[in-house]
């Protein structure tokens, strides 16, 4: 590693590695010996127009791509195909476009998936929860559906004492495809029968 100048502004000598720097003096030292040394970062190349990116090397262009808009990506691709036609640049642009469209597709797919959850049975939801346990967004959507159903069931159960047995029997027929609701209705019927 090349040495860097170190200036000692203190009133006493400072030891940097094997080098002693006298007060007010400057000596070249190994930067690894300087506490909290941070190398000066080279100034970033100024890019005034998105098309100026094409004047840079392929790795530098690739590094900038996530920061440009989708329209600018298309503009860059068109300009590169009409200019240098560097395969590396075109591939990097295509990869960024694909990444963005895949991300949008994933969001669309998740939205469609969430909209389909109310139609699923509890058993289907449980199966989906097991299947998507490692996908945080999907698992959260499934849990939210469970929570909604539990809250709906809780409100339903709290309303049952307001019904007479005859009405509860009609409700049981209406909710025959929902075992949790049928169980709650049966429990309320048994409770009201026991109270008589």
N, C-alpha and C positions, 0 to 999 in steps of 0.2 A: 504494500500500500504506500502511495506517495505521501511525503510529509507535508504538513501544513504549518503556516506561521502561527505562533502563539505569542500574544503580547501580554506582559505582566504589568497591570496597572497598580499593583499593590506596593506597599512600602517595604516589603520583605521579599526575599527570594522564594520562588515557587519551584517545586520539583515536579516535572512532567516526565514520567517514566525514568529514564536514565539521564535526562537533561535538566540542568538547573538554569532557570530563567531569572536573571537579576531584576530588581525593581526598575520599572520603566523600560526594560529591554524586551526584545522580540527574538525568538529562535524558532527554527523549524523543528517540529516534533511529530511523532507518530500520532495521528488523530485518535487511535484506539486508547491512548494513555490520557486523553483529555476527558475529565468527567463531564457527562451530559453533552458530549460533542454531537452536533448535528451537521452533516455535510450540507453545503449549499445546494439547493435543488436547481437544476438548469431551468432557465426561464421557459415557460411553455410557449410553443410556437403559436403565434397569433393566427387565428382563423377568423377572417372577416366575413366570408361567404362560405356556405356549405360546400360549394364547388372548389374552394381553396384546399379542402381536405385531400383532393385528388393529387395535389402536388407533394403530399407527404408519402412516407414509406408505408407499405402494407400493414405492418404492426401498429403504426400510429393511427392509420385510418380505422383499423379494427377497434382500437381503444376508444375512438370518438363515436362510433356508430350508436351505442346505446343512448347517447345524449341528443341525437337528431330526431326530428319528427318523422312520421311515416311518409309524409309527402316528400320530405327532403331525402329520405332513403331512395324513393323512386327516382327522384331527380339525379341523385348521385349515380344510380345504376345506369340510367339512360346516358349520362355524360361519359361514364367509364366505357360503356359498350361502343360509343361513338369515337372515343379517344384512344387511350392506351390498350384497352381491353385486357387488363391484367386479370387472369383467372382467380388469383388470390383475393383481389378486391371484390370481384363479382361474387365469389363464393361467400366472403364475409358478409356482404350486403344481403345476399339471399338467405344466409343463416339467420341474420337479425330479423329480416322480414318474416321468416318461418317461425322464429321464436315468438314474435309478437302476435302473429295470427294464431299460433297454438295456444297462447295465453288467453286470447279473446275467445277461442273455441272452448277452452276449459271453463271459462266463466259462463258462456252460453249453456254448455252442457250441465254445469252445476245448477244454473237457474231452472232449466228444464227438469232436472232431477228433483229439486226442491218442490216444484209445482206438482210433481207426481206423487209425493209422499202422502198427502191426505187420502189418496185412493188405496193405499196399501193396508193390508191387515197387520195386526200386531205381530203375528208370526213372520210375515214378510219383512216388517221393519226390523225385527230382531235378527233375521238372517242378513239383511243389508248392513246392520250395525256390526256384525261379526266380519262381514266381507270387507267393509271399509274402515275398520278400526284404526288403520295406520294413516288414513287420509284425514287430516285435521278438519278441513272445511266440510267435507261430506259427513264425517262423524258428528260434527256440531249441528248440521242441518237435521240429521236423523234424531239427535237428542232433543232438539227444539220441537220436533214433531211429537215425540214421546211426551215432552213437558206439556204441550198444548192439549194433547189427548187426556193426560192425567188431570189437568185443570178442568177440562170440560166434564170429565167423569165426576170429579169432586163436586162441581156445581150441580150436576144431575143428581147425585146421591143426596145432596143437601135438600133438593126440592122434593124428594120422594115422600117424606112425611105429610106433605100437603095433599097427596092423592088418597082416595079411598081404595079399598082392595079391588073393587070392580074395575076402576080406572087403571090400577097397577097391572092387572091381568091383561088389559088391552095393550098397555105399554110393553109388557113382556113379549107379546106377539109382534109388536112393531119393531122391537130391538132383538128379535130372535137370532140374527146373524152376528150379534155383538155379545160374546160370552160375559165380559166384565159387567155390562149393563144388566144382562139377565140375572147374574148373580146378585147384584145390588138390589134389583127389584124383588127377587125371591126372598132376600134377607129382610126387606121392608115388609113384605106380605107376612112372613113368619112372625115378625115383631108385632105387627098389628093384630094378627090372629091370637098371639099369646096375651095381648093386652085386654082382649075381650072376655 
